[in-house]
């Protein structure tokens, strides 16, 4: 079947433009884009977008799905349904499961489960070291053959620089991307907030923003030494930005991302000790949030992701400093990201460059583009539709969202994967 979208406002992150036009889909790929009212293809199913936005589906880098080991928190089916409802057409999944995805056998298991259960594309990452313990690197070559898109120990920092440098060297020889969490692990151990007067008044264990800068400086030195492809999973402080800029200007193969919660919330949001606001790294000061958002707008920070981290009620119903870190974000990523547009910190093509085009390019995926021949992974949304977030309505098994009860703008109307509708607003 051929799909034909008419009266759409098309967002092209590659060209950095948005324009009124029509788009045709055939055989799971984008067949034609026109700024004029193109002739309707024969036997086409016509979708009138009524002026609403049609964009490439979001490529979400860093989604935690809790299979194997903690399926009660999130399964591939529940995560896939949440992703589809959030306009995410590709989930790039993390290996911090129980057990970790550190062997071809475990990777093949999760790939099979994802293909069976998830209505969206699933691209798995694998652990960089066995058990994510930072002592012995995994079989990177075999894992790449099994489909691993990148290698990461997630929020565990490899403290042994000799192990890390050897892993980076081996990854470079295979052209593999290494993703790391820039943080000085001793300084940041046990931290629940960012250091400052507010954290002291609340009596919360805190960490200086310099811990992120120190971790990034170390990693940059190792990248310079090994020549590896490197991505910093979360850059959340203004202090880290000059080091990142220097590394890019020096020609290192480095990119950086930031989670949507750090772009839209700040350190003051932990005032009531609500554990849904406990994240890793902790929420930062407003000055850091603005600086990081401006870095995304300028292209210094390449990628925005949800950092979807499901935690069950028992993990969160604890004193703030004892509660598990993390928040779900697959369904809230798009409306939360639109806050940056409504606040005039960036325009929609710039936002979609960070949400879709850049993560696809960094991982060598074909999506993230609005051009003929690209996969018809699309999201149709109303950027201005208001609603109140109700966590009870989320499709994730875990519903630990800090946006619960907040007024938000931006609703996904339909999501398409390879031209097939996988979500339609009821």
Residue, then its C-alpha position, 0 to 999 in steps of 0.5 A: x500500500x502507498x501512503x500519501x500525506x497531504x497538508x503536512x508541515x514537513x521537518x527536514x533536519x538534514x536541510x534545517x528547514x520546515x515547509x508545507x508539502x506532501x510526502x509519499x511512502x511506498x514499500x516501507x520507504x519515502x518515495x517522494x517529497x513535494x512542496x506543491x500539491x503532488x498528484x495522488x498516487x493510484x490506490x493511495x491511502x491519503x492522510x490529511x495532516x491538517x497543517x500539523x508536523x510530519x518529521x522523521x521518527x525519533x532515534x532514542x540512544x540509551x533506552x533501558x529495557x529490563x530483559x533479561x532479569x527485571x522484566x517486571x520493570x520493563x519488557x520489550x513489548x511495554x517499552x515498544x508500545x511506549x516508544x510508539x506512543x512517544x514518536x520513537x521509531x528506533x530504540x537504541x537499548x542499553x546493556x545494563x541488564x541482569x545479567x549484562x549483555x556482554x556475550x553474543x548469546x545474551x545479545x542474540x536472546x534480546x534481539x530475538x525478544x525485541x523482534x518478537x515483541x516490539x512494534x518499533x526498531x530495536x538496535x542493541x548495544x553491548x557491554x564494553x567489559x564483562x559484567x560491566x565490572x571494568x576488569x576484562x573487555x568483552x569480545x567486541x568483534x563477536x558482539x559486532x557480528x551479532x549486531x551490537x551497535x556500540x559498546x558501553x558500561x553505561x553509568x559504571x565508570x571504568x576506573x582502571x585506565x589501562x583496561x579502558x585504554x586497551x578496550x578503546x584501542x581494540x574498538x578503534x581497530x574494529x571501527x566500533x563506537x564506545x559510549x562512556x559516562x563522564x564522571x569522576x567516580x570517587x567524587x560522585x559516589x553516593x551523590x543525590x544532588x548537585x553541590x551548593x547552598x540548596x543541597x546543603x539546606x536540604x541535607x542531601x549528599x552532593x557532588x560538584x559539577x567538576x566531577x563531570x569535567x574531570x571524568x570528561x578530561x580523562x576520557x578525552x586524553x584516552x581518546x587522543x591517545x587511542x584514536x577511538x570513536x567516543x560518545x559521552x552519554x550525558x554532558x550536563x554542566x557548563x564546566x564540561x563544555x569548553x573541554x568538549x569544544x576543544x576536543x572537537x576542534x582538535x579533530x577527535x572523533x567525539x560526540x556528546x549527548x544529554x538526557x531530556x530531563x537535564x534539559x528541562x528540569x533543574x536542581x530546585x525540582x528536588x525540593x520536595x524530595x520526590x524521588x522521581x526527580x532523582x537522576x544520575x547524574x543529579x539535576x543541575x543548576x538553572x545556569x547549567x541547564x541553559x548552557x547545555x540547551x544552548x550547546x545543543x542549539x549550536x551543535x556542540x552537544x549532538x544528541x538528545x535522548x530520553x535516558x529511559x530508566x524504569x524503576x519499580x515502586x519499591x525502588x523509588x518509595x525510599x528516602x531520597x538518598x537511598x532511592x534508585x536513580x532514573x526516570x522513564x522518558x520514552x513517552x514524555x521525550x517529545x512533549x518535554x523536548x518541545x519545551x525547548x522550542x516553546x521557550x525559543x531556545x531552538x527551532x524544530x529542525x534543530x531539535x530534530x537534528x539532535x533527536x533523530x538525525x545525529x543519533x542515526x548518523x553516529x550509529x550508522x543507521x539509515x533513519x533520521x532523514x526526510x528524503x527519498x529512499x530513507x526508511x518511512x519511520x515517521x511521526x505526525x504530531x501537534x506541537x501545540x496541543x496542551x495536556x496534563x501528564x498523568x503517569x497512570x496512563x503511561x504504557x511503560x510498566x514502570x511509571x517513574x516520570x518526574x513530569x507527572x501532573x505537569x502541564x505540557x504541550x505537544x501530542x503524538x498523533x500517529x507513528x509509522x515504522x517502515x510505512x506501517x502505523x504502529x500508534x494512532x491517538x485514540 
